[in-house]
Amino acid sequence: MHWYIDVLRKYTVFSGRARRKEFWMFFLFSALITIFLAVIDEFMGWKFELSGDNLGFLSTLYYIAVIIPYLAVIFRRLHDTDRSGWWFLIAFIPIVGVIILLVFLILDGTKGENRFGPDPKTATARW
C-alpha cells in the first residue's frame, strides 16, 4: 500500500524516476479502488449520463482526483527508462501507440544514474 501512498505524496512531481513496482502497484490499487467505487455507485444508483455514457459519481470523482498523480508517475516511469515523459503522447496514436507505451512501462529501468536522476532501486534514491 505504501507504493500507492508514495505516488499520492508526489502528487505533482513530474521529475525524477519511478520503478516499475511503484507504477504497477499504483495502477493495481487504483484499479481496485475504481472497481470498489463503481460497485457502490451501482448499488446506490449514483449514476449520471454524459454524452450517452452512464458514469458513476464516486468513480468519476476518483478519476478526477488521481489524473495528475497518474500522469506524474507515468512521466517518472518513462524517465526511468531514459525517455522523456512526453513519450506519453504516443498513446494517442490508435492501437499501436498504446502498445508502444505499454512496452515502455514494462521495460526495466536504466541501471545506475541517467539524465533524469539516480537509480530509484538504490537506497540513496528513496524519498
Backbone atoms as SQL, in Angstrom:
CREATE TABLE atoms (id INTEGER PRIMARY KEY, chain TEXT, resi INTEGER, resn TEXT, atom TEXT, x REAL, y REAL, z REAL);
INSERT INTO atoms VALUES
  (1, 'A', 1, 'MET', 'N', 0.824, -1.202, 0.000),
  (2, 'A', 1, 'MET', 'CA', 0.000, 0.000, 0.000),
  (3, 'A', 1, 'MET', 'C', 0.862, 1.258, 0.000),
  (4, 'A', 2, 'HIS', 'N', 2.086, 1.162, 0.546),
  (5, 'A', 2, 'HIS', 'CA', 2.917, 2.364, 0.601),
  (6, 'A', 2, 'HIS', 'C', 3.290, 2.862, -0.795),
  (7, 'A', 3, 'TRP', 'N', 3.297, 1.965, -1.787),
  (8, 'A', 3, 'TRP', 'CA', 3.589, 2.415, -3.156),
  (9, 'A', 3, 'TRP', 'C', 2.500, 3.356, -3.650),
  (10, 'A', 4, 'TYR', 'N', 1.274, 3.067, -3.319),
  (11, 'A', 4, 'TYR', 'CA', 0.145, 3.915, -3.703),
  (12, 'A', 4, 'TYR', 'C', 0.232, 5.268, -3.000),
  (13, 'A', 5, 'ILE', 'N', 0.483, 5.241, -1.702),
  (14, 'A', 5, 'ILE', 'CA', 0.577, 6.472, -0.907),
  (15, 'A', 5, 'ILE', 'C', 1.760, 7.322, -1.374),
  (16, 'A', 6, 'ASP', 'N', 2.896, 6.677, -1.685),
  (17, 'A', 6, 'ASP', 'CA', 4.072, 7.423, -2.155),
  (18, 'A', 6, 'ASP', 'C', 3.772, 8.204, -3.426),
  (19, 'A', 7, 'VAL', 'N', 3.023, 7.602, -4.343),
  (20, 'A', 7, 'VAL', 'CA', 2.663, 8.304, -5.579),
  (21, 'A', 7, 'VAL', 'C', 1.764, 9.494, -5.261),
  (22, 'A', 8, 'LEU', 'N', 0.835, 9.324, -4.344),
  (23, 'A', 8, 'LEU', 'CA', -0.039, 10.437, -3.971),
  (24, 'A', 8, 'LEU', 'C', 0.736, 11.550, -3.272),
  (25, 'A', 9, 'ARG', 'N', 1.749, 11.193, -2.491),
  (26, 'A', 9, 'ARG', 'CA', 2.591, 12.208, -1.849),
  (27, 'A', 9, 'ARG', 'C', 3.349, 13.036, -2.885),
  (28, 'A', 10, 'LYS', 'N', 3.717, 12.389, -3.979),
  (29, 'A', 10, 'LYS', 'CA', 4.421, 13.085, -5.070),
  (30, 'A', 10, 'LYS', 'C', 3.402, 13.556, -6.114),
  (31, 'A', 11, 'TYR', 'N', 2.296, 14.090, -5.640),
  (32, 'A', 11, 'TYR', 'CA', 1.135, 14.441, -6.460),
  (33, 'A', 11, 'TYR', 'C', 1.495, 15.129, -7.773),
  (34, 'A', 12, 'THR', 'N', 2.353, 16.130, -7.728),
  (35, 'A', 12, 'THR', 'CA', 2.686, 16.888, -8.944),
  (36, 'A', 12, 'THR', 'C', 4.166, 16.799, -9.299),
  (37, 'A', 13, 'VAL', 'N', 4.854, 15.761, -8.838),
  (38, 'A', 13, 'VAL', 'CA', 6.278, 15.610, -9.128),
  (39, 'A', 13, 'VAL', 'C', 6.427, 14.863, -10.450),
  (40, 'A', 14, 'PHE', 'N', 6.761, 15.620, -11.487),
  (41, 'A', 14, 'PHE', 'CA', 6.942, 15.027, -12.812),
  (42, 'A', 14, 'PHE', 'C', 8.410, 14.756, -13.106),
  (43, 'A', 15, 'SER', 'N', 9.298, 15.164, -12.212),
  (44, 'A', 15, 'SER', 'CA', 10.732, 14.950, -12.412),
  (45, 'A', 15, 'SER', 'C', 11.169, 13.732, -11.603),
  (46, 'A', 16, 'GLY', 'N', 12.338, 13.236, -11.927),
  (47, 'A', 16, 'GLY', 'CA', 12.855, 12.071, -11.231),
  (48, 'A', 16, 'GLY', 'C', 12.457, 10.781, -11.920),
  (49, 'A', 17, 'ARG', 'N', 12.601, 9.695, -11.201),
  (50, 'A', 17, 'ARG', 'CA', 12.361, 8.372, -11.768),
  (51, 'A', 17, 'ARG', 'C', 11.450, 7.557, -10.867),
  (52, 'A', 18, 'ALA', 'N', 10.721, 6.612, -11.463),
  (53, 'A', 18, 'ALA', 'CA', 9.848, 5.706, -10.716),
  (54, 'A', 18, 'ALA', 'C', 10.112, 4.278, -11.168),
  (55, 'A', 19, 'ARG', 'N', 10.256, 3.400, -10.207),
  (56, 'A', 19, 'ARG', 'CA', 10.453, 1.981, -10.508),
  (57, 'A', 19, 'ARG', 'C', 9.189, 1.383, -11.130),
  (58, 'A', 20, 'ARG', 'N', 9.372, 0.241, -11.778),
  (59, 'A', 20, 'ARG', 'CA', 8.215, -0.489, -12.308),
  (60, 'A', 20, 'ARG', 'C', 7.248, -0.823, -11.195),
  (61, 'A', 21, 'LYS', 'N', 7.785, -1.259, -10.061),
  (62, 'A', 21, 'LYS', 'CA', 6.929, -1.656, -8.947),
  (63, 'A', 21, 'LYS', 'C', 6.066, -0.495, -8.475),
  (64, 'A', 22, 'GLU', 'N', 6.642, 0.696, -8.386),
  (65, 'A', 22, 'GLU', 'CA', 5.880, 1.869, -7.966),
  (66, 'A', 22, 'GLU', 'C', 4.728, 2.134, -8.928),
  (67, 'A', 23, 'PHE', 'N', 5.003, 2.106, -10.226),
  (68, 'A', 23, 'PHE', 'CA', 3.958, 2.366, -11.217),
  (69, 'A', 23, 'PHE', 'C', 2.872, 1.306, -11.185),
  (70, 'A', 24, 'TRP', 'N', 3.268, 0.027, -11.241),
  (71, 'A', 24, 'TRP', 'CA', 2.274, -1.038, -11.360),
  (72, 'A', 24, 'TRP', 'C', 1.479, -1.250, -10.077),
  (73, 'A', 25, 'MET', 'N', 2.091, -0.987, -8.917),
  (74, 'A', 25, 'MET', 'CA', 1.319, -1.077, -7.674),
  (75, 'A', 25, 'MET', 'C', 0.297, 0.059, -7.595),
  (76, 'A', 26, 'PHE', 'N', 0.682, 1.256, -8.048),
  (77, 'A', 26, 'PHE', 'CA', -0.276, 2.355, -8.092),
  (78, 'A', 26, 'PHE', 'C', -1.413, 2.013, -9.051),
  (79, 'A', 27, 'PHE', 'N', -1.079, 1.431, -10.199),
  (80, 'A', 27, 'PHE', 'CA', -2.080, 1.017, -11.171),
  (81, 'A', 27, 'PHE', 'C', -3.031, -0.017, -10.558),
  (82, 'A', 28, 'LEU', 'N', -2.472, -1.018, -9.858),
  (83, 'A', 28, 'LEU', 'CA', -3.283, -2.071, -9.246),
  (84, 'A', 28, 'LEU', 'C', -4.231, -1.508, -8.189),
  (85, 'A', 29, 'PHE', 'N', -3.698, -0.708, -7.259),
  (86, 'A', 29, 'PHE', 'CA', -4.554, -0.153, -6.212),
  (87, 'A', 29, 'PHE', 'C', -5.605, 0.783, -6.797),
  (88, 'A', 30, 'SER', 'N', -5.248, 1.548, -7.818),
  (89, 'A', 30, 'SER', 'CA', -6.232, 2.431, -8.463),
  (90, 'A', 30, 'SER', 'C', -7.346, 1.624, -9.111),
  (91, 'A', 31, 'ALA', 'N', -6.985, 0.517, -9.753),
  (92, 'A', 31, 'ALA', 'CA', -7.997, -0.337, -10.379),
  (93, 'A', 31, 'ALA', 'C', -8.926, -0.932, -9.320),
  (94, 'A', 32, 'LEU', 'N', -8.362, -1.398, -8.204),
  (95, 'A', 32, 'LEU', 'CA', -9.191, -1.968, -7.142),
  (96, 'A', 32, 'LEU', 'C', -10.119, -0.922, -6.519),
  (97, 'A', 33, 'ILE', 'N', -9.606, 0.277, -6.299),
  (98, 'A', 33, 'ILE', 'CA', -10.430, 1.354, -5.743),
  (99, 'A', 33, 'ILE', 'C', -11.537, 1.727, -6.718),
  (100, 'A', 34, 'THR', 'N', -11.214, 1.790, -8.005),
  (101, 'A', 34, 'THR', 'CA', -12.208, 2.123, -9.026),
  (102, 'A', 34, 'THR', 'C', -13.318, 1.081, -9.067),
  (103, 'A', 35, 'ILE', 'N', -12.956, -0.187, -9.009),
  (104, 'A', 35, 'ILE', 'CA', -13.964, -1.255, -9.015),
  (105, 'A', 35, 'ILE', 'C', -14.852, -1.143, -7.781),
  (106, 'A', 36, 'PHE', 'N', -14.243, -0.924, -6.621),
  (107, 'A', 36, 'PHE', 'CA', -14.999, -0.765, -5.378),
  (108, 'A', 36, 'PHE', 'C', -15.977, 0.412, -5.472),
  (109, 'A', 37, 'LEU', 'N', -15.506, 1.545, -5.978),
  (110, 'A', 37, 'LEU', 'CA', -16.371, 2.726, -6.098),
  (111, 'A', 37, 'LEU', 'C', -17.463, 2.517, -7.148),
  (112, 'A', 38, 'ALA', 'N', -17.153, 1.796, -8.221),
  (113, 'A', 38, 'ALA', 'CA', -18.160, 1.516, -9.243),
  (114, 'A', 38, 'ALA', 'C', -19.268, 0.629, -8.689),
  (115, 'A', 39, 'VAL', 'N', -18.912, -0.317, -7.837),
  (116, 'A', 39, 'VAL', 'CA', -19.920, -1.177, -7.202),
  (117, 'A', 39, 'VAL', 'C', -20.812, -0.340, -6.292),
  (118, 'A', 40, 'ILE', 'N', -20.220, 0.554, -5.515),
  (119, 'A', 40, 'ILE', 'CA', -21.015, 1.434, -4.652),
  (120, 'A', 40, 'ILE', 'C', -21.934, 2.315, -5.501),
  (121, 'A', 41, 'ASP', 'N', -21.384, 2.891, -6.580),
  (122, 'A', 41, 'ASP', 'CA', -22.201, 3.716, -7.482),
  (123, 'A', 41, 'ASP', 'C', -23.390, 2.933, -8.022),
  (124, 'A', 42, 'GLU', 'N', -23.149, 1.679, -8.381),
  (125, 'A', 42, 'GLU', 'CA', -24.207, 0.836, -8.952),
  (126, 'A', 42, 'GLU', 'C', -25.297, 0.546, -7.921),
  (127, 'A', 43, 'PHE', 'N', -24.888, 0.146, -6.726),
  (128, 'A', 43, 'PHE', 'CA', -25.869, -0.184, -5.688),
  (129, 'A', 43, 'PHE', 'C', -26.648, 1.025, -5.198),
  (130, 'A', 44, 'MET', 'N', -26.000, 2.159, -5.132),
  (131, 'A', 44, 'MET', 'CA', -26.656, 3.363, -4.630),
  (132, 'A', 44, 'MET', 'C', -27.416, 4.113, -5.732),
  (133, 'A', 45, 'GLY', 'N', -27.176, 3.724, -6.979),
  (134, 'A', 45, 'GLY', 'CA', -27.840, 4.403, -8.091),
  (135, 'A', 45, 'GLY', 'C', -27.279, 5.783, -8.374),
  (136, 'A', 46, 'TRP', 'N', -26.027, 5.998, -7.981),
  (137, 'A', 46, 'TRP', 'CA', -25.386, 7.296, -8.188),
  (138, 'A', 46, 'TRP', 'C', -24.751, 7.346, -9.568),
  (139, 'A', 47, 'LYS', 'N', -25.573, 7.434, -10.577),
  (140, 'A', 47, 'LYS', 'CA', -25.103, 7.474, -11.961),
  (141, 'A', 47, 'LYS', 'C', -25.614, 8.744, -12.622),
  (142, 'A', 48, 'PHE', 'N', -24.866, 9.199, -13.598),
  (143, 'A', 48, 'PHE', 'CA', -25.330, 10.315, -14.412),
  (144, 'A', 48, 'PHE', 'C', -24.911, 10.049, -15.849),
  (145, 'A', 49, 'GLU', 'N', -25.623, 10.671, -16.758),
  (146, 'A', 49, 'GLU', 'CA', -25.362, 10.448, -18.178),
  (147, 'A', 49, 'GLU', 'C', -24.574, 11.619, -18.739),
  (148, 'A', 50, 'LEU', 'N', -23.505, 11.287, -19.477),
  (149, 'A', 50, 'LEU', 'CA', -22.686, 12.294, -20.128),
  (150, 'A', 50, 'LEU', 'C', -22.349, 11.794, -21.520),
  (151, 'A', 51, 'SER', 'N', -22.836, 12.468, -22.513),
  (152, 'A', 51, 'SER', 'CA', -22.614, 12.089, -23.918),
  (153, 'A', 51, 'SER', 'C', -23.040, 10.649, -24.190),
  (154, 'A', 52, 'GLY', 'N', -24.122, 10.233, -23.607),
  (155, 'A', 52, 'GLY', 'CA', -24.657, 8.900, -23.846),
  (156, 'A', 52, 'GLY', 'C', -24.055, 7.811, -22.975),
  (157, 'A', 53, 'ASP', 'N', -23.041, 8.140, -22.164),
  (158, 'A', 53, 'ASP', 'CA', -22.424, 7.160, -21.271),
  (159, 'A', 53, 'ASP', 'C', -22.961, 7.325, -19.856),
  (160, 'A', 54, 'ASN', 'N', -23.215, 6.214, -19.200),
  (161, 'A', 54, 'ASN', 'CA', -23.605, 6.250, -17.792),
  (162, 'A', 54, 'ASN', 'C', -22.346, 6.181, -16.944),
  (163, 'A', 55, 'LEU', 'N', -22.112, 7.217, -16.170),
  (164, 'A', 55, 'LEU', 'CA', -20.919, 7.293, -15.332),
  (165, 'A', 55, 'LEU', 'C', -21.322, 7.288, -13.869),
  (166, 'A', 56, 'GLY', 'N', -20.496, 6.648, -13.049),
  (167, 'A', 56, 'GLY', 'CA', -20.731, 6.644, -11.618),
  (168, 'A', 56, 'GLY', 'C', -20.172, 7.903, -10.984),
  (169, 'A', 57, 'PHE', 'N', -20.892, 8.431, -10.018),
  (170, 'A', 57, 'PHE', 'CA', -20.492, 9.676, -9.371),
  (171, 'A', 57, 'PHE', 'C', -19.167, 9.531, -8.616),
  (172, 'A', 58, 'LEU', 'N', -19.053, 8.529, -7.743),
  (173, 'A', 58, 'LEU', 'CA', -17.840, 8.359, -6.945),
  (174, 'A', 58, 'LEU', 'C', -16.634, 7.981, -7.792),
  (175, 'A', 59, 'SER', 'N', -16.831, 7.080, -8.742),
  (176, 'A', 59, 'SER', 'CA', -15.707, 6.668, -9.583),
  (177, 'A', 59, 'SER', 'C', -15.219, 7.820, -10.467),
  (178, 'A', 60, 'THR', 'N', -16.124, 8.678, -10.909),
  (179, 'A', 60, 'THR', 'CA', -15.721, 9.845, -11.692),
  (180, 'A', 60, 'THR', 'C', -14.940, 10.835, -10.828),
  (181, 'A', 61, 'LEU', 'N', -15.381, 11.044, -9.605),
  (182, 'A', 61, 'LEU', 'CA', -14.628, 11.913, -8.684),
  (183, 'A', 61, 'LEU', 'C', -13.230, 11.356, -8.427),
  (184, 'A', 62, 'TYR', 'N', -13.136, 10.033, -8.298),
  (185, 'A', 62, 'TYR', 'CA', -11.836, 9.410, -8.078),
  (186, 'A', 62, 'TYR', 'C', -10.920, 9.616, -9.285),
  (187, 'A', 63, 'TYR', 'N', -11.460, 9.417, -10.495),
  (188, 'A', 63, 'TYR', 'CA', -10.665, 9.641, -11.706),
  (189, 'A', 63, 'TYR', 'C', -10.113, 11.058, -11.735),
  (190, 'A', 64, 'ILE', 'N', -10.942, 12.021, -11.420),
  (191, 'A', 64, 'ILE', 'CA', -10.524, 13.427, -11.429),
  (192, 'A', 64, 'ILE', 'C', -9.427, 13.664, -10.389),
  (193, 'A', 65, 'ALA', 'N', -9.561, 13.027, -9.230),
  (194, 'A', 65, 'ALA', 'CA', -8.597, 13.225, -8.147),
  (195, 'A', 65, 'ALA', 'C', -7.229, 12.637, -8.455),
  (196, 'A', 66, 'VAL', 'N', -7.173, 11.526, -9.203),
  (197, 'A', 66, 'VAL', 'CA', -5.880, 10.860, -9.421),
  (198, 'A', 66, 'VAL', 'C', -5.298, 11.071, -10.811),
  (199, 'A', 67, 'ILE', 'N', -5.899, 11.878, -11.649),
  (200, 'A', 67, 'ILE', 'CA', -5.367, 12.050, -13.002),
  (201, 'A', 67, 'ILE', 'C', -3.973, 12.679, -12.990),
  (202, 'A', 68, 'ILE', 'N', -3.759, 13.676, -12.130),
  (203, 'A', 68, 'ILE', 'CA', -2.444, 14.326, -12.086),
  (204, 'A', 68, 'ILE', 'C', -1.374, 13.388, -11.519),
  (205, 'A', 69, 'PRO', 'N', -1.598, 12.724, -10.364),
  (206, 'A', 69, 'PRO', 'CA', -0.558, 11.793, -9.910),
  (207, 'A', 69, 'PRO', 'C', -0.345, 10.627, -10.871),
  (208, 'A', 70, 'TYR', 'N', -1.398, 10.232, -11.575),
  (209, 'A', 70, 'TYR', 'CA', -1.255, 9.150, -12.549),
  (210, 'A', 70, 'TYR', 'C', -0.335, 9.575, -13.688),
  (211, 'A', 71, 'LEU', 'N', -0.542, 10.779, -14.211),
  (212, 'A', 71, 'LEU', 'CA', 0.341, 11.301, -15.264),
  (213, 'A', 71, 'LEU', 'C', 1.764, 11.476, -14.739),
  (214, 'A', 72, 'ALA', 'N', 1.894, 11.960, -13.507),
  (215, 'A', 72, 'ALA', 'CA', 3.223, 12.172, -12.932),
  (216, 'A', 72, 'ALA', 'C', 3.991, 10.861, -12.809),
  (217, 'A', 73, 'VAL', 'N', 3.334, 9.798, -12.348),
  (218, 'A', 73, 'VAL', 'CA', 4.035, 8.524, -12.205),
  (219, 'A', 73, 'VAL', 'C', 4.352, 7.919, -13.574),
  (220, 'A', 74, 'ILE', 'N', 3.527, 8.154, -14.576),
  (221, 'A', 74, 'ILE', 'CA', 3.849, 7.701, -15.938),
  (222, 'A', 74, 'ILE', 'C', 5.084, 8.434, -16.440),
  (223, 'A', 75, 'PHE', 'N', 5.147, 9.747, -16.227),
  (224, 'A', 75, 'PHE', 'CA', 6.322, 10.524, -16.654),
  (225, 'A', 75, 'PHE', 'C', 7.579, 10.008, -15.945),
  (226, 'A', 76, 'ARG', 'N', 7.490, 9.801, -14.632),
  (227, 'A', 76, 'ARG', 'CA', 8.659, 9.324, -13.892),
  (228, 'A', 76, 'ARG', 'C', 9.050, 7.921, -14.326),
  (229, 'A', 77, 'ARG', 'N', 8.064, 7.094, -14.658),
  (230, 'A', 77, 'ARG', 'CA', 8.365, 5.736, -15.136),
  (231, 'A', 77, 'ARG', 'C', 9.094, 5.798, -16.475),
  (232, 'A', 78, 'LEU', 'N', 8.643, 6.680, -17.366),
  (233, 'A', 78, 'LEU', 'CA', 9.334, 6.846, -18.647),
  (234, 'A', 78, 'LEU', 'C', 10.742, 7.389, -18.426),
  (235, 'A', 79, 'HIS', 'N', 10.913, 8.277, -17.466),
  (236, 'A', 79, 'HIS', 'CA', 12.252, 8.780, -17.142),
  (237, 'A', 79, 'HIS', 'C', 13.165, 7.643, -16.696),
  (238, 'A', 80, 'ASP', 'N', 12.623, 6.677, -15.981),
  (239, 'A', 80, 'ASP', 'CA', 13.424, 5.548, -15.516),
  (240, 'A', 80, 'ASP', 'C', 13.965, 4.737, -16.681),
  (241, 'A', 81, 'THR', 'N', 13.246, 4.726, -17.791),
  (242, 'A', 81, 'THR', 'CA', 13.713, 4.017, -18.983),
  (243, 'A', 81, 'THR', 'C', 14.516, 4.944, -19.893),
  (244, 'A', 82, 'ASP', 'N', 14.911, 6.115, -19.366),
  (245, 'A', 82, 'ASP', 'CA', 15.712, 7.129, -20.061),
  (246, 'A', 82, 'ASP', 'C', 14.993, 7.714, -21.279),
  (247, 'A', 83, 'ARG', 'N', 13.683, 7.912, -21.126),
  (248, 'A', 83, 'ARG', 'CA', 12.871, 8.553, -22.151),
  (249, 'A', 83, 'ARG', 'C', 12.213, 9.783, -21.554),
  (250, 'A', 84, 'SER', 'N', 11.982, 10.761, -22.373),
  (251, 'A', 84, 'SER', 'CA', 11.264, 11.949, -21.929),
  (252, 'A', 84, 'SER', 'C', 9.832, 11.552, -21.563),
  (253, 'A', 85, 'GLY', 'N', 9.271, 12.252, -20.602),
  (254, 'A', 85, 'GLY', 'CA', 7.885, 11.988, -20.218),
  (255, 'A', 85, 'GLY', 'C', 6.907, 12.274, -21.338),
  (256, 'A', 86, 'TRP', 'N', 7.333, 13.092, -22.271),
  (257, 'A', 86, 'TRP', 'CA', 6.447, 13.434, -23.390),
  (258, 'A', 86, 'TRP', 'C', 6.188, 12.247, -24.311),
  (259, 'A', 87, 'TRP', 'N', 6.929, 11.152, -24.127),
  (260, 'A', 87, 'TRP', 'CA', 6.613, 9.930, -24.879),
  (261, 'A', 87, 'TRP', 'C', 5.213, 9.430, -24.537),
  (262, 'A', 88, 'PHE', 'N', 4.660, 9.923, -23.443),
  (263, 'A', 88, 'PHE', 'CA', 3.284, 9.578, -23.070),
  (264, 'A', 88, 'PHE', 'C', 2.314, 9.887, -24.211),
  (265, 'A', 89, 'LEU', 'N', 2.595, 10.932, -24.961),
  (266, 'A', 89, 'LEU', 'CA', 1.696, 11.350, -26.043),
  (267, 'A', 89, 'LEU', 'C', 1.570, 10.310, -27.152),
  (268, 'A', 90, 'ILE', 'N', 2.501, 9.355, -27.199),
  (269, 'A', 90, 'ILE', 'CA', 2.417, 8.300, -28.210),
  (270, 'A', 90, 'ILE', 'C', 1.142, 7.474, -28.022),
  (271, 'A', 91, 'ALA', 'N', 0.578, 7.493, -26.842),
  (272, 'A', 91, 'ALA', 'CA', -0.650, 6.740, -26.558),
  (273, 'A', 91, 'ALA', 'C', -1.833, 7.249, -27.378),
  (274, 'A', 92, 'PHE', 'N', -1.741, 8.454, -27.906),
  (275, 'A', 92, 'PHE', 'CA', -2.839, 8.996, -28.706),
  (276, 'A', 92, 'PHE', 'C', -2.853, 8.464, -30.137),
  (277, 'A', 93, 'ILE', 'N', -1.821, 7.719, -30.523),
  (278, 'A', 93, 'ILE', 'CA', -1.839, 7.022, -31.815),
  (279, 'A', 93, 'ILE', 'C', -2.665, 5.760, -31.602),
  (280, 'A', 94, 'PRO', 'N', -3.765, 5.601, -32.324),
  (281, 'A', 94, 'PRO', 'CA', -4.652, 4.460, -32.070),
  (282, 'A', 94, 'PRO', 'C', -3.924, 3.114, -32.122),
  (283, 'A', 95, 'ILE', 'N', -4.229, 2.270, -31.194),
  (284, 'A', 95, 'ILE', 'CA', -3.770, 0.892, -31.010),
  (285, 'A', 95, 'ILE', 'C', -2.249, 0.784, -30.865),
  (286, 'A', 96, 'VAL', 'N', -1.503, 1.144, -31.901),
  (287, 'A', 96, 'VAL', 'CA', -0.049, 0.979, -31.889),
  (288, 'A', 96, 'VAL', 'C', 0.590, 1.822, -30.794),
  (289, 'A', 97, 'GLY', 'N', 0.127, 3.048, -30.626),
  (290, 'A', 97, 'GLY', 'CA', 0.696, 3.940, -29.625),
  (291, 'A', 97, 'GLY', 'C', 0.521, 3.414, -28.210),
  (292, 'A', 98, 'VAL', 'N', -0.652, 2.874, -27.923),
  (293, 'A', 98, 'VAL', 'CA', -0.908, 2.323, -26.592),
  (294, 'A', 98, 'VAL', 'C', -0.011, 1.113, -26.340),
  (295, 'A', 99, 'ILE', 'N', 0.188, 0.290, -27.347),
  (296, 'A', 99, 'ILE', 'CA', 1.050, -0.890, -27.206),
  (297, 'A', 99, 'ILE', 'C', 2.487, -0.463, -26.961),
  (298, 'A', 100, 'ILE', 'N', 2.959, 0.533, -27.715),
  (299, 'A', 100, 'ILE', 'CA', 4.336, 1.020, -27.528),
  (300, 'A', 100, 'ILE', 'C', 4.505, 1.596, -26.129),
  (301, 'A', 101, 'LEU', 'N', 3.552, 2.404, -25.666),
  (302, 'A', 101, 'LEU', 'CA', 3.641, 2.965, -24.319),
  (303, 'A', 101, 'LEU', 'C', 3.641, 1.862, -23.272),
  (304, 'A', 102, 'LEU', 'N', 2.815, 0.857, -23.449),
  (305, 'A', 102, 'LEU', 'CA', 2.772, -0.272, -22.517),
  (306, 'A', 102, 'LEU', 'C', 4.126, -0.971, -22.450),
  (307, 'A', 103, 'VAL', 'N', 4.771, -1.163, -23.599),
  (308, 'A', 103, 'VAL', 'CA', 6.098, -1.788, -23.621),
  (309, 'A', 103, 'VAL', 'C', 7.090, -0.923, -22.852),
  (310, 'A', 104, 'PHE', 'N', 7.058, 0.388, -23.057),
  (311, 'A', 104, 'PHE', 'CA', 7.952, 1.294, -22.329),
  (312, 'A', 104, 'PHE', 'C', 7.732, 1.197, -20.819),
  (313, 'A', 105, 'LEU', 'N', 6.480, 1.066, -20.404),
  (314, 'A', 105, 'LEU', 'CA', 6.165, 0.992, -18.980),
  (315, 'A', 105, 'LEU', 'C', 6.575, -0.347, -18.372),
  (316, 'A', 106, 'ILE', 'N', 6.664, -1.382, -19.192),
  (317, 'A', 106, 'ILE', 'CA', 7.046, -2.715, -18.728),
  (318, 'A', 106, 'ILE', 'C', 8.561, -2.887, -18.672),
  (319, 'A', 107, 'LEU', 'N', 9.290, -2.198, -19.541),
  (320, 'A', 107, 'LEU', 'CA', 10.744, -2.357, -19.607),
  (321, 'A', 107, 'LEU', 'C', 11.410, -2.003, -18.290),
  (322, 'A', 108, 'ASP', 'N', 12.523, -2.687, -18.021),
  (323, 'A', 108, 'ASP', 'CA', 13.316, -2.386, -16.835),
  (324, 'A', 108, 'ASP', 'C', 13.958, -1.011, -16.996),
  (325, 'A', 109, 'GLY', 'N', 14.154, -0.328, -15.894),
  (326, 'A', 109, 'GLY', 'CA', 14.758, 0.998, -15.917),
  (327, 'A', 109, 'GLY', 'C', 16.249, 0.934, -16.206),
  (328, 'A', 110, 'THR', 'N', 16.811, 2.087, -16.507),
  (329, 'A', 110, 'THR', 'CA', 18.244, 2.215, -16.739),
  (330, 'A', 110, 'THR', 'C', 18.982, 1.926, -15.437),
  (331, 'A', 111, 'LYS', 'N', 19.985, 1.088, -15.503),
  (332, 'A', 111, 'LYS', 'CA', 20.773, 0.787, -14.311),
  (333, 'A', 111, 'LYS', 'C', 21.695, 1.969, -14.023),
  (334, 'A', 112, 'GLY', 'N', 21.768, 2.331, -12.765),
  (335, 'A', 112, 'GLY', 'CA', 22.603, 3.460, -12.383),
  (336, 'A', 112, 'GLY', 'C', 21.925, 4.782, -12.720),
  (337, 'A', 113, 'GLU', 'N', 22.688, 5.841, -12.602),
  (338, 'A', 113, 'GLU', 'CA', 22.154, 7.181, -12.846),
  (339, 'A', 113, 'GLU', 'C', 21.949, 7.422, -14.337),
  (340, 'A', 114, 'ASN', 'N', 20.881, 8.127, -14.679),
  (341, 'A', 114, 'ASN', 'CA', 20.679, 8.580, -16.051),
  (342, 'A', 114, 'ASN', 'C', 20.399, 10.074, -16.018),
  (343, 'A', 115, 'ARG', 'N', 20.032, 10.667, -17.128),
  (344, 'A', 115, 'ARG', 'CA', 19.864, 12.121, -17.194),
  (345, 'A', 115, 'ARG', 'C', 18.699, 12.629, -16.348),
  (346, 'A', 116, 'PHE', 'N', 17.855, 11.748, -15.850),
  (347, 'A', 116, 'PHE', 'CA', 16.712, 12.146, -15.047),
  (348, 'A', 116, 'PHE', 'C', 16.933, 11.951, -13.546),
  (349, 'A', 117, 'GLY', 'N', 18.071, 11.412, -13.158),
  (350, 'A', 117, 'GLY', 'CA', 18.367, 11.274, -11.739),
  (351, 'A', 117, 'GLY', 'C', 18.963, 9.927, -11.390),
  (352, 'A', 118, 'PRO', 'N', 19.137, 9.709, -10.089),
  (353, 'A', 118, 'PRO', 'CA', 19.732, 8.449, -9.632),
  (354, 'A', 118, 'PRO', 'C', 18.761, 7.274, -9.784),
  (355, 'A', 119, 'ASP', 'N', 19.322, 6.098, -9.755),
  (356, 'A', 119, 'ASP', 'CA', 18.545, 4.864, -9.872),
  (357, 'A', 119, 'ASP', 'C', 17.624, 4.732, -8.660),
  (358, 'A', 120, 'PRO', 'N', 16.305, 4.630, -8.861),
  (359, 'A', 120, 'PRO', 'CA', 15.402, 4.532, -7.718),
  (360, 'A', 120, 'PRO', 'C', 15.516, 3.211, -6.952),
  (361, 'A', 121, 'LYS', 'N', 16.205, 2.233, -7.519),
  (362, 'A', 121, 'LYS', 'CA', 16.364, 0.961, -6.811),
  (363, 'A', 121, 'LYS', 'C', 17.423, 1.038, -5.720),
  (364, 'A', 122, 'THR', 'N', 18.264, 2.065, -5.767),
  (365, 'A', 122, 'THR', 'CA', 19.277, 2.206, -4.733),
  (366, 'A', 122, 'THR', 'C', 18.670, 2.874, -3.507),
  (367, 'A', 123, 'ALA', 'N', 19.193, 2.575, -2.366),
  (368, 'A', 123, 'ALA', 'CA', 18.628, 3.100, -1.109),
  (369, 'A', 123, 'ALA', 'C', 18.773, 4.615, -1.009),
  (370, 'A', 124, 'THR', 'N', 19.794, 5.193, -1.615),
  (371, 'A', 124, 'THR', 'CA', 20.006, 6.642, -1.512),
  (372, 'A', 124, 'THR', 'C', 19.037, 7.424, -2.372),
  (373, 'A', 125, 'ALA', 'N', 18.383, 6.776, -3.319),
  (374, 'A', 125, 'ALA', 'CA', 17.462, 7.474, -4.211),
  (375, 'A', 125, 'ALA', 'C', 16.059, 7.580, -3.645),
  (376, 'A', 126, 'ARG', 'N', 15.766, 6.919, -2.521),
  (377, 'A', 126, 'ARG', 'CA', 14.419, 6.933, -1.954),
  (378, 'A', 126, 'ARG', 'C', 14.082, 8.300, -1.415),
  (379, 'A', 127, 'TRP', 'N', 12.816, 8.662, -1.452),
  (380, 'A', 127, 'TRP', 'CA', 12.336, 9.966, -0.980),
  (381, 'A', 127, 'TRP', 'C', 12.225, 9.964, 0.499);
